[in-house]
Amino acid sequence: MKLSAFRIEMYKSILDSQWVTVNDLTVLVGKNEVGKTSLLRGLHKFNPFHADPYDITREWPRAHRDKRTEKQIVCRTRFKIEPEEEQKLSEITGETIQIGELEITKSYAGEFEIAFPGDLFPDRLHPNDIDKAMGKLPKMPDEVTESFKVEAAEVAAEARRLAAEGRFTELVKLPDVAVQRLRGSQGGGKIQPQYQNETQYIDQFASQLRSTVQELQKTETVQHKAHDYVVSRIPTFVYMDEYKSFRGTAMLNEVQQRRKRPEPDDEALLTILALSGLDLDQLVKKGNEADKEERQYDLDDGASTLTEKIKGHWGQLKYDVRFNADGQQFFTFIRDPKDKALIRLEERSRGFQWFFSFDLLLMHQTKGTFEGCVILLDEPGLHLHPEGQQDLLKRLGEYAKGNVLIYSTHLPFMIDLQEPDRIRILSETANGMVVTDDLTQTQAEGKLTLQAALGISGRTSYLVADRNLVVEGVDDYWLISALSSLASRSGMQAMPEDMLITPAGGASEVTYIATFMVGQELGVVALYDTDESGTTAKDKFVKKWLARYHDRPAGALGLGDVWKLSGEASIEDLFPDDFYLGYIRKLYEKQLSAVGVGDIALNKGGQLVKRVESFFEVHKLIFNKGSIAKRIARDIRAMSKWTELPKETQERGVMLLAGITDAAEKLNVRAE
């Protein structure tokens, strides 16, 4: 099963978080003290690796004492059910089960409740269990009267019916009732052999029926079996909020003496030894012996064990671990992929120590059961420098493989702008803290975090304004800026003066930057190329984000739509082929001459820049469209009149600036 959503209620500062949908990797963003830790703690206690029950006396929200009850549900969850789990549930019920998702709750009393849909999992015994138990009733002797045989069959059928219907109160009384009914149907002493057989059968039947009733009372119902199976499939929840760096050097005998009350560094060493399969007592004992060879063999084997564990779980994070000892002094040496030197752990950089410690601590907390876990991290990377935080963000993607990972942060470098679907906003309301995936609901401090992640300040217009145009790349930025400036100088319609252009790093980046701007209540128009990547990104922005934030000032344009073209289009299609190729001939004259190209002959139809790139690939040359765009933009800025542009560029330039202006005006309408 895989966690897909959760909801925390009546827990510390949280009255009702509302449903929080989660992905493989989800980030909780909010100001300090808003309740990020409470949210993670409340979720962690749903099924922790180490017992950690809800404590109603300490964790019930203040000022709500009159409503306190152990029956209160603290955590509601939704889990996606895997096909193999549906197959197992089908075996339990004897019917084909296709449910997809289940809701499971846990109360302050620690009770799991599963909301099974409909009558798929009845609170009755499975027919197979009833058949098995009833099959133990004695067989009817051959020499009995017909009336006795009929009555005995009816009593057995009655027992089966009561068991199937779960009517155990009546079933418990049935053996005594059966004796009376069967004796009443006996033939008496007139047929002596039959009478003896019937009497013997009555005693055997009553005795076995009592045993069968006891057995059935202990047998789980279909619902109980399904409940127990589903609970057994709930993943382990692992919570971490302390990210101390390990020390790899210690005196083993001193750690042994302090083991009942270990110091933080002792716990680190014990973690390393546990993950390596090494026994502290044995290491101490062998450290006092003259022959050190056997202990070093154990240390080498333990280091190899730890190295293999890390390699197996973390893919590219191929640490090479080595252990050594001098008497009772223990040393840990590490070699990482970037630096082949074998260096003592505490002599590594602080960043490396932190990452290595974090890996081992997470491994220790999960006892190596990485896959299928729900990993909850409270403010990871808090003490790392920005570059280290970005490295950690990438690493979290590795941790999330095969798991669900949820982390809280208020650090801008711990937010991946390319994945707005991952972000959940925590906000304070009159009814306590709530969680939403609506980026527009961000409160002041959380908004600053998102703005910082976007590279902007809450009070400056360095990258943003009230109205913004986000384009796929710097080429678009140069050319559109130059065209707008020329239009203004020519007394024509230019782009609105208060509209600033933000170049992205491709179509997908246009979508997430524009999405973040929408989330910060900024007006934005997203401009895409009309090609496969541009159309896909534009559709995502329109269908997923604009449809959702329909009341926000935002819009999307495709160059092909602006120019009313049926095929692909990018900013370079502003220009006629000959005009654009003229710049290529000048800039790439030497390269083209070196490969014997006298003139450039492009294929007909399609995106201009793609046809140029194809030509260059054929001649094994590298084409940089940015250098051409920069030259063209420079020349446009030197022009004084719009008519100096090629006719095709004049027409498409007017259409482009008009399209941008119309979209900008619609932002004002939507904002109102």
SVG drawing of the C-alpha trace seen along z (x, -y; Angstrom):
<svg xmlns="http://www.w3.org/2000/svg" viewBox="-42 -58 92 112">
<polyline fill="none" stroke="black" stroke-width="0.4" points="0.0,0.0 1.1,-3.5 0.1,-6.6 -1.8,-9.1 -3.4,-11.5 -3.7,-12.2 -5.6,-14.4 -4.7,-15.3 -7.5,-16.3 -7.5,-17.5 -3.8,-17.1 -1.8,-19.8 -2.2,-23.1 -4.2,-21.3 -8.0,-21.1 -8.4,-19.9 -5.5,-20.1 -7.9,-19.2 -6.9,-16.5 -3.3,-16.7 -2.6,-14.8 1.0,-13.5 3.3,-12.5 6.4,-10.3 8.1,-13.5 6.1,-16.3 7.3,-19.5 5.4,-21.4 6.1,-25.1 5.1,-27.6 6.4,-30.0 8.0,-28.9 5.6,-27.8 2.8,-27.3 2.5,-23.6 4.8,-21.8 6.3,-19.6 2.9,-18.8 1.6,-17.8 4.5,-15.4 4.4,-14.1 0.7,-13.4 1.2,-11.5 4.3,-9.6 2.3,-8.1 -0.1,-6.5 2.3,-3.5 5.8,-4.3 8.7,-1.9 9.1,-2.1 6.0,-2.3 4.9,-5.9 1.2,-6.1 -0.9,-9.2 -1.1,-10.8 -4.4,-12.5 -3.3,-14.2 -0.4,-16.0 -1.4,-16.2 -5.1,-17.2 -5.5,-20.8 -5.7,-23.4 -9.0,-25.1 -11.0,-22.1 -10.9,-20.0 -14.7,-19.6 -14.6,-17.6 -11.8,-15.2 -12.4,-11.6 -10.2,-8.5 -12.5,-7.8 -11.4,-10.9 -9.7,-10.1 -6.3,-11.7 -5.1,-10.6 -7.1,-9.7 -5.2,-8.2 -5.8,-7.1 -3.8,-4.3 -3.5,-3.1 -4.0,0.6 -1.6,2.6 -2.8,5.3 -1.1,8.1 -2.9,6.8 -6.3,6.8 -5.5,10.4 -4.9,11.3 -8.2,9.6 -10.0,11.5 -8.7,14.8 -9.9,13.7 -13.5,12.9 -13.7,15.5 -14.8,12.8 -12.9,10.5 -11.9,7.3 -11.1,4.1 -11.1,1.2 -8.0,-1.0 -7.9,-3.0 -8.8,-2.5 -9.3,-5.0 -7.8,-4.0 -8.1,-5.9 -6.4,-5.8 -7.8,-7.2 -6.3,-8.4 -7.1,-4.9 -4.7,-3.5 -7.5,-1.7 -7.2,-1.2 -10.5,-1.4 -10.8,-0.6 -13.6,-2.0 -14.3,1.0 -16.6,0.1 -20.1,1.6 -20.5,5.3 -17.2,6.5 -15.9,7.5 -18.9,8.7 -18.6,9.1 -19.4,12.8 -17.4,16.1 -16.1,17.2 -18.0,20.2 -14.8,22.2 -14.2,21.8 -17.8,22.9 -17.5,25.9 -14.2,26.9 -15.7,26.7 -19.0,28.3 -17.1,31.1 -16.0,32.3 -19.6,33.2 -20.1,37.0 -21.5,38.9 -25.0,40.3 -25.1,44.1 -26.8,46.2 -29.3,47.9 -31.5,45.0 -35.1,44.1 -36.0,41.9 -37.6,39.3 -34.4,39.1 -32.3,38.7 -34.4,35.8 -34.4,34.1 -30.6,34.5 -30.0,33.0 -32.3,30.0 -30.3,29.4 -27.0,29.5 -28.4,27.1 -29.6,24.8 -26.1,24.8 -24.6,23.9 -27.1,21.1 -26.6,19.5 -22.8,19.6 -23.1,18.1 -25.3,15.3 -23.0,14.7 -25.8,15.4 -23.6,16.9 -25.9,16.3 -28.4,18.7 -25.6,21.0 -24.3,21.5 -27.7,22.7 -28.2,25.0 -26.4,28.2 -29.0,28.4 -31.9,27.6 -30.5,30.2 -30.5,32.9 -34.2,32.3 -35.2,32.2 -33.2,35.4 -34.5,37.3 -38.1,36.3 -37.6,37.9 -36.2,41.2 -38.0,44.5 -37.9,45.6 -37.3,49.1 -39.5,50.6 -36.6,50.8 -33.8,51.5 -30.7,51.4 -31.8,48.1 -32.5,46.6 -29.0,47.4 -27.4,45.9 -29.6,42.8 -28.8,42.3 -25.1,42.8 -25.2,40.3 -27.1,37.7 -24.3,37.7 -21.5,37.5 -23.3,34.8 -24.0,32.6 -20.4,33.0 -18.8,32.2 -21.3,29.3 -20.2,27.7 -16.6,28.0 -17.5,26.7 -19.3,23.6 -16.2,22.8 -14.0,23.1 -16.2,20.9 -16.3,18.3 -12.6,18.0 -12.5,17.9 -12.0,14.5 -14.8,13.1 -14.1,12.1 -13.9,8.5 -11.6,9.3 -9.3,11.2 -9.3,8.4 -8.8,5.9 -5.8,7.8 -4.3,8.2 -4.7,4.5 -3.2,3.4 -0.2,5.7 0.4,4.0 0.5,0.4 4.0,-0.9 6.4,-1.9 6.4,-5.6 9.9,-7.0 10.3,-10.5 13.6,-12.4 14.2,-15.8 17.8,-15.6 20.5,-15.4 23.7,-15.3 27.0,-14.5 28.6,-11.2 32.1,-10.9 34.0,-7.9 36.6,-7.8 36.0,-6.4 37.4,-4.4 35.5,-1.1 35.9,-0.2 34.6,-3.6 31.6,-3.4 30.9,0.1 30.9,-1.3 28.5,-4.1 26.2,-1.9 23.3,-2.1 23.4,-5.9 25.2,-6.6 26.4,-10.1 25.4,-11.4 28.7,-10.4 28.3,-6.9 25.0,-6.5 26.6,-7.4 29.2,-4.7 26.7,-2.2 24.6,-3.0 27.6,-2.4 28.5,0.9 24.8,2.1 24.6,1.4 27.9,3.1 26.9,6.2 29.7,5.8 29.4,6.6 30.8,4.1 31.5,6.6 33.5,8.8 35.5,5.9 36.4,4.8 37.3,8.4 39.5,8.9 41.1,5.5 42.7,6.8 44.1,9.9 47.6,10.2 46.4,11.5 44.8,8.6 44.4,10.3 41.0,11.9 39.5,8.6 40.8,6.7 39.2,9.4 35.9,8.7 36.4,4.9 37.1,5.4 34.1,7.6 31.9,5.1 33.1,2.2 32.4,4.2 28.9,5.0 28.2,1.3 29.6,0.3 27.4,2.9 24.3,1.7 24.8,-1.9 25.6,-0.9 22.5,1.2 20.2,-1.4 21.5,-4.7 22.6,-4.0 25.1,-6.6 26.1,-7.3 28.9,-4.8 30.8,-5.5 33.7,-3.2 34.0,-2.5 37.0,-1.2 37.4,-0.4 40.6,-0.2 41.5,0.1 44.6,-0.4 44.0,1.3 40.6,-0.1 40.7,-3.1 38.4,-2.7 38.7,-4.7 36.3,-5.1 37.7,-6.0 35.6,-7.1 36.2,-7.4 33.6,-9.2 33.0,-9.0 34.4,-12.5 37.6,-12.1 39.5,-8.8 41.5,-9.5 40.7,-7.4 40.3,-9.9 39.0,-9.7 35.4,-10.6 35.9,-13.6 38.5,-15.0 36.1,-15.2 34.3,-18.4 31.4,-19.3 29.0,-19.0 30.3,-15.5 30.0,-14.4 26.4,-15.7 25.4,-13.8 27.1,-10.6 25.6,-10.8 22.1,-11.5 22.3,-8.5 23.3,-6.2 20.8,-7.7 18.0,-7.1 19.2,-3.6 19.4,-3.0 15.9,-4.4 14.3,-2.2 16.4,0.9 17.2,1.1 13.6,1.5 13.7,-1.4 11.2,-0.4 7.5,-0.9 8.3,-3.4 6.8,-6.8 9.7,-9.0 9.0,-12.2 11.8,-14.8 11.4,-17.9 13.5,-20.8 16.3,-18.7 19.4,-20.6 18.8,-23.5 22.6,-23.9 23.8,-23.2 25.0,-26.0 22.8,-26.8 24.7,-24.5 24.5,-21.7 20.8,-22.2 20.4,-21.9 22.5,-18.7 20.2,-17.4 17.1,-18.3 18.4,-16.1 19.2,-13.3 15.7,-13.4 14.6,-12.2 16.7,-9.1 15.2,-8.5 11.7,-8.8 12.2,-5.9 10.0,-3.1 8.8,-5.2 6.7,-8.3 8.8,-11.1 7.4,-14.2 9.6,-17.0 9.0,-20.5 11.1,-23.5 11.2,-27.3 14.4,-27.3 14.1,-28.5 16.9,-26.2 15.0,-23.2 12.1,-23.9 12.2,-22.5 10.5,-25.1 10.3,-22.6 7.8,-20.5 5.0,-22.8 2.8,-19.7 5.0,-18.8 4.3,-21.9 1.8,-22.1 1.1,-25.4 0.6,-25.6 -1.4,-28.5 -2.8,-29.8 -6.6,-30.4 -9.1,-31.2 -9.7,-27.4 -6.1,-26.4 -3.5,-25.4 -4.7,-24.1 -2.9,-22.7 -3.6,-23.3 -2.0,-22.8 -3.3,-26.2 -0.2,-28.4 -2.3,-31.5 -3.0,-30.8 0.6,-31.4 0.9,-33.7 3.5,-36.4 6.5,-34.4 5.8,-31.4 5.3,-33.7 8.8,-35.1 10.2,-31.6 8.5,-30.9 9.5,-34.2 13.1,-33.7 13.0,-30.3 11.9,-32.0 14.8,-34.4 12.7,-37.4 12.1,-39.8 8.8,-40.7 9.4,-44.4 11.4,-44.7 10.6,-44.3 14.0,-43.0 12.5,-40.0 8.8,-40.6 6.2,-43.3 2.4,-43.4 2.3,-42.1 4.8,-39.6 5.7,-37.8 7.5,-34.4 9.2,-33.2 11.0,-29.9 14.6,-31.4 16.8,-34.3 16.6,-34.4 12.9,-35.2 13.7,-37.8 16.2,-39.6 14.1,-39.5 10.8,-40.5 12.4,-43.3 14.1,-44.6 10.9,-44.5 8.9,-46.2 11.4,-49.0 11.5,-49.5 7.7,-49.6 7.7,-52.2 10.2,-54.3 8.1,-54.0 5.0,-55.2 3.3,-51.8 1.8,-49.5 4.5,-48.1 4.4,-45.7 2.9,-47.4 5.6,-49.4 4.8,-47.9 5.2,-44.3 8.5,-42.7 9.9,-39.7 11.3,-36.7 13.3,-34.2 13.0,-30.5 15.1,-27.5 12.6,-25.8 8.9,-25.1 8.5,-23.2 10.3,-25.9 7.9,-28.5 5.1,-26.5 6.5,-26.3 7.8,-29.9 4.4,-31.1 2.7,-28.9 4.7,-30.3 3.9,-33.9 0.2,-33.0 0.7,-31.6 2.1,-34.9 -0.9,-36.8 1.2,-38.3 -0.2,-38.9 1.5,-36.6 1.3,-35.6 3.2,-32.4 4.5,-32.4 5.3,-29.0 6.8,-27.7 4.3,-25.7 6.1,-22.3 5.7,-19.1 7.4,-20.3 5.8,-23.8 2.3,-22.4 2.6,-19.8 3.8,-22.5 1.1,-25.0 -1.6,-22.4 -0.4,-21.5 -0.4,-25.2 -3.8,-25.8 -5.6,-22.6 -4.0,-22.1 -3.1,-25.5 -5.2,-28.2 -8.3,-26.0 -7.6,-25.8 -6.7,-29.5 -9.3,-30.7 -9.9,-33.9 -6.2,-34.9 -4.7,-37.2 -2.9,-34.8 -2.9,-33.6 -1.1,-31.5 -0.1,-32.1 1.4,-29.8 3.4,-31.4 1.7,-29.4 -1.7,-30.6 -0.6,-34.2 0.7,-33.9 -2.3,-31.7 0.1,-29.0 -1.0,-25.4 2.5,-23.9 5.3,-24.4 6.7,-27.8 9.4,-29.4 10.6,-32.9 13.0,-32.5 10.0,-32.1 9.6,-35.9 12.1,-36.1 12.2,-35.0 14.6,-32.2 17.0,-34.4 17.1,-37.1 18.0,-34.6 20.5,-32.7 22.3,-35.9 23.3,-36.2 24.3,-32.5 26.6,-33.0 28.3,-35.9 28.8,-34.3 29.7,-30.8 31.6,-31.7 34.8,-30.0 33.1,-26.9 31.0,-26.4 34.0,-27.0 36.1,-24.5 33.6,-21.7 33.2,-22.8 29.7,-24.3 29.3,-27.1 25.7,-27.9 23.1,-26.8 20.2,-24.8 17.4,-24.1 14.6,-21.7 11.2,-23.2 8.5,-23.6 8.6,-23.3 10.3,-25.3 13.1,-27.4 15.6,-26.8 15.0,-23.0 15.7,-23.0 19.0,-25.0 20.0,-22.6 19.3,-19.6 21.5,-21.1 24.4,-21.7 24.1,-18.2 24.5,-16.7 27.7,-18.7 28.8,-17.8 28.8,-21.4 27.4,-22.8 24.8,-25.6 24.1,-28.1 20.9,-29.9 21.5,-32.3 24.5,-33.9 22.2,-34.6 19.4,-36.0 21.8,-38.3 23.1,-39.7 19.7,-40.2 18.4,-41.9 21.4,-44.2 20.7,-45.3 17.0,-45.8 17.9,-48.0 19.9,-50.1 16.9,-50.6 14.9,-53.8 11.8,-52.7 9.6,-49.6 9.7,-49.5 13.4,-48.6 12.4,-45.1 11.6,-42.5 8.0,-42.6 7.2,-39.2 8.8,-40.2 6.8,-43.4 3.6,-41.5 4.4,-38.8 6.0,-41.3 2.8,-43.4 0.7,-40.2 3.0,-39.1 3.1,-42.5 -0.7,-42.8 -1.2,-39.3 1.0,-40.0 -0.8,-43.4 -4.3,-41.8 -3.3,-39.1 -1.9,-41.8 -5.1,-43.7 -7.1,-40.6 -4.9,-40.3 -6.4,-43.5 -9.9,-42.3 -9.3,-39.0 -7.7,-40.9 -10.8,-43.0"/>
</svg>
